[in-house]
Amino acid sequence: MGKKVDYDLLHPSYKVLYDIVGEEGMMKIYNLYRGTQFQLPMKLYDRVALKKAISDDDFDNKSVQEISLQYGFSPRWVQKTLAHHKKEG
């Protein structure tokens, strides 16, 4: 790689990235996205993709609570999605 990064002089945001992904990963992110603002969704999983997975019967053996805890959606949303799928299917 080029010059060694001086960790003590890094901006706090880049220090966090350095700590998480290491020097090489931080430099890749810096070179690709510097100056870009990120807003990351609260949910790790995509609602549309999860609805499709539910409609494809990928969760037949899991309870509403298990799906809710695993994917971070409310039990009410999971129950409603399952009910909608059963109604259509």
Backbone as CSV, one residue per row, in Angstrom:
resi,resn,N_x,N_y,N_z,CA_x,CA_y,CA_z,C_x,C_y,C_z
1,MET,0.866,-1.175,0.000,0.000,0.000,0.000,0.899,1.220,0.000
2,GLY,0.662,2.345,0.130,1.551,3.504,0.111,2.088,3.791,1.489
3,LYS,1.958,5.009,1.905,2.422,5.439,3.223,1.586,4.802,4.329
4,LYS,2.222,4.611,5.460,1.510,4.097,6.642,0.616,5.202,7.200
5,VAL,-0.582,4.838,7.585,-1.540,5.796,8.143,-1.148,6.129,9.581
6,ASP,-1.183,7.398,9.933,-0.893,7.840,11.301,-2.214,7.852,12.077
7,TYR,-2.472,6.763,12.792,-3.742,6.562,13.493,-4.075,7.717,14.430
8,ASP,-3.099,8.204,15.155,-3.346,9.255,16.151,-3.853,10.556,15.539
9,LEU,-3.605,10.772,14.263,-4.018,12.005,13.602,-5.296,11.849,12.782
10,LEU,-5.856,10.648,12.750,-7.078,10.418,11.969,-8.265,11.175,12.558
11,HIS,-9.177,11.555,11.678,-10.470,12.119,12.095,-11.189,11.029,12.898
12,PRO,-11.953,11.389,13.928,-12.640,10.374,14.744,-13.475,9.378,13.929
13,SER,-14.125,9.839,12.876,-14.921,8.931,12.036,-14.039,7.870,11.390
14,TYR,-12.872,8.290,10.925,-11.960,7.338,10.289,-11.281,6.435,11.317
15,LYS,-11.106,6.926,12.544,-10.575,6.063,13.603,-11.531,4.899,13.867
16,VAL,-12.820,5.207,13.900,-13.820,4.154,14.122,-13.764,3.139,12.989
17,LEU,-13.727,3.622,11.748,-13.624,2.709,10.605,-12.348,1.872,10.683
18,TYR,-11.252,2.504,11.017,-9.973,1.806,11.157,-10.099,0.684,12.186
19,ASP,-10.723,0.993,13.320,-10.892,0.002,14.386,-11.777,-1.161,13.949
20,ILE,-12.756,-0.883,13.109,-13.703,-1.920,12.688,-13.151,-2.772,11.551
21,VAL,-12.614,-2.123,10.511,-12.240,-2.864,9.297,-10.741,-2.881,9.023
22,GLY,-9.958,-2.242,9.870,-8.516,-2.221,9.667,-8.088,-1.126,8.701
23,GLU,-6.770,-0.976,8.593,-6.217,0.106,7.769,-6.591,-0.043,6.295
24,GLU,-6.420,-1.232,5.746,-6.700,-1.437,4.321,-8.172,-1.195,3.997
25,GLY,-9.067,-1.721,4.822,-10.498,-1.509,4.607,-10.883,-0.048,4.736
26,MET,-10.299,0.631,5.727,-10.585,2.053,5.909,-10.135,2.851,4.696
27,MET,-8.967,2.522,4.168,-8.455,3.251,3.006,-9.311,2.991,1.765
28,LYS,-9.825,1.780,1.619,-10.733,1.492,0.499,-11.991,2.344,0.614
29,ILE,-12.560,2.385,1.814,-13.764,3.190,2.041,-13.454,4.662,1.807
30,TYR,-12.333,5.127,2.316,-11.927,6.524,2.135,-11.803,6.866,0.648
31,ASN,-11.109,6.027,-0.096,-10.885,6.306,-1.519,-12.164,6.228,-2.343
32,LEU,-13.075,5.362,-1.970,-14.331,5.225,-2.718,-15.378,6.257,-2.323
33,TYR,-15.447,6.600,-1.038,-16.596,7.361,-0.547,-16.257,8.668,0.168
34,ARG,-15.013,9.096,0.180,-14.671,10.313,0.938,-15.547,11.484,0.501
35,GLY,-16.024,12.205,1.478,-16.896,13.344,1.213,-18.364,12.978,1.092
36,THR,-18.666,11.699,1.006,-20.048,11.235,0.875,-20.651,11.063,2.262
37,GLN,-21.890,11.498,2.416,-22.583,11.273,3.681,-23.408,10.001,3.572
38,PHE,-23.342,9.179,4.589,-24.100,7.937,4.625,-25.244,8.063,5.607
39,GLN,-26.370,7.551,5.206,-27.482,7.391,6.135,-27.899,5.935,6.016
40,LEU,-27.656,5.188,7.049,-27.945,3.761,7.024,-29.295,3.500,7.672
41,PRO,-30.082,2.598,7.083,-31.397,2.300,7.650,-31.282,1.648,9.028
42,MET,-32.314,1.837,9.832,-32.362,1.215,11.153,-32.475,-0.303,11.037
43,LYS,-33.154,-0.758,10.012,-33.345,-2.193,9.809,-32.208,-2.748,8.969
44,LEU,-31.647,-3.866,9.389,-30.598,-4.526,8.628,-31.190,-5.238,7.415
45,TYR,-32.394,-5.769,7.572,-33.019,-6.559,6.514,-34.077,-5.761,5.771
46,ASP,-34.197,-6.047,4.478,-35.136,-5.357,3.605,-36.550,-5.906,3.791
47,ARG,-37.487,-5.012,4.026,-38.889,-5.368,4.260,-39.484,-6.132,3.065
48,VAL,-39.213,-5.674,1.849,-39.765,-6.306,0.644,-39.192,-7.710,0.468
49,ALA,-37.884,-7.850,0.677,-37.251,-9.162,0.549,-37.776,-10.134,1.609
50,LEU,-38.006,-9.631,2.826,-38.534,-10.488,3.888,-39.968,-10.908,3.583
51,LYS,-40.778,-9.975,3.059,-42.148,-10.338,2.664,-42.127,-11.439,1.617
52,LYS,-41.216,-11.323,0.635,-41.111,-12.341,-0.413,-40.689,-13.681,0.179
53,ALA,-39.731,-13.650,1.091,-39.280,-14.887,1.728,-40.421,-15.541,2.499
54,ILE,-41.229,-14.731,3.164,-42.387,-15.261,3.888,-43.390,-15.847,2.904
55,SER,-43.625,-15.163,1.796,-44.590,-15.666,0.808,-44.069,-16.903,0.087
56,ASP,-42.750,-17.092,0.064,-42.161,-18.289,-0.545,-42.108,-19.456,0.438
57,ASP,-42.738,-19.292,1.593,-42.802,-20.322,2.632,-41.434,-20.711,3.190
58,ASP,-40.512,-19.768,3.237,-39.189,-20.042,3.787,-39.199,-20.148,5.312
59,PHE,-40.321,-19.786,5.953,-40.364,-19.719,7.405,-41.470,-20.587,7.998
60,ASP,-41.824,-21.646,7.337,-42.917,-22.497,7.809,-42.687,-23.058,9.208
61,ASN,-41.458,-23.331,9.562,-41.170,-23.965,10.850,-40.808,-22.973,11.948
62,LYS,-40.936,-21.671,11.673,-40.571,-20.667,12.672,-41.804,-19.945,13.180
63,SER,-41.748,-19.586,14.449,-42.847,-18.837,15.048,-42.719,-17.358,14.696
64,VAL,-43.805,-16.635,14.915,-43.806,-15.190,14.701,-42.708,-14.551,15.546
65,GLN,-42.600,-14.974,16.790,-41.595,-14.415,17.702,-40.179,-14.663,17.189
66,GLU,-39.917,-15.876,16.694,-38.583,-16.199,16.181,-38.222,-15.325,14.978
67,ILE,-39.166,-15.179,14.055,-38.935,-14.343,12.869,-38.718,-12.895,13.290
68,SER,-39.543,-12.432,14.201,-39.455,-11.059,14.689,-38.087,-10.772,15.307
69,LEU,-37.632,-11.651,16.172,-36.344,-11.454,16.839,-35.171,-11.572,15.868
70,GLN,-35.246,-12.531,14.953,-34.143,-12.754,14.028,-33.963,-11.604,13.042
71,TYR,-35.065,-11.024,12.569,-34.972,-10.030,11.498,-35.266,-8.600,11.943
72,GLY,-35.625,-8.407,13.207,-35.774,-7.060,13.739,-37.055,-6.339,13.355
73,PHE,-38.089,-7.080,12.990,-39.389,-6.487,12.695,-40.346,-6.850,13.823
74,SER,-41.358,-6.035,14.023,-42.268,-6.266,15.142,-43.069,-7.547,14.922
75,PRO,-43.439,-8.213,16.015,-44.290,-9.395,15.884,-45.595,-9.069,15.153
76,ARG,-46.115,-7.881,15.381,-47.356,-7.475,14.708,-47.167,-7.430,13.186
77,TRP,-46.045,-6.864,12.725,-45.777,-6.793,11.287,-45.615,-8.197,10.710
78,VAL,-44.889,-9.059,11.413,-44.678,-10.433,10.948,-46.014,-11.163,10.876
79,GLN,-46.833,-11.040,11.930,-48.137,-11.702,11.961,-49.018,-11.218,10.813
80,LYS,-49.042,-9.925,10.588,-49.841,-9.339,9.511,-49.365,-9.853,8.144
81,THR,-48.059,-9.930,7.958,-47.492,-10.417,6.699,-47.818,-11.889,6.491
82,LEU,-47.698,-12.687,7.544,-48.049,-14.109,7.450,-49.530,-14.291,7.145
83,ALA,-50.379,-13.517,7.809,-51.824,-13.609,7.582,-52.164,-13.217,6.151
84,HIS,-51.528,-12.179,5.645,-51.766,-11.732,4.270,-51.348,-12.822,3.282
85,HIS,-50.221,-13.469,3.568,-49.743,-14.552,2.706,-50.712,-15.733,2.715
86,LYS,-51.194,-16.113,3.898,-52.127,-17.242,4.001,-53.444,-16.929,3.308
87,LYS,-53.868,-15.673,3.396,-55.110,-15.243,2.759,-54.995,-15.337,1.237
88,GLU,-53.828,-14.946,0.696,-53.624,-14.976,-0.751,-53.292,-16.372,-1.253
89,GLY,-52.657,-17.181,-0.414,-52.173,-18.491,-0.852,-53.127,-19.549,-0.520
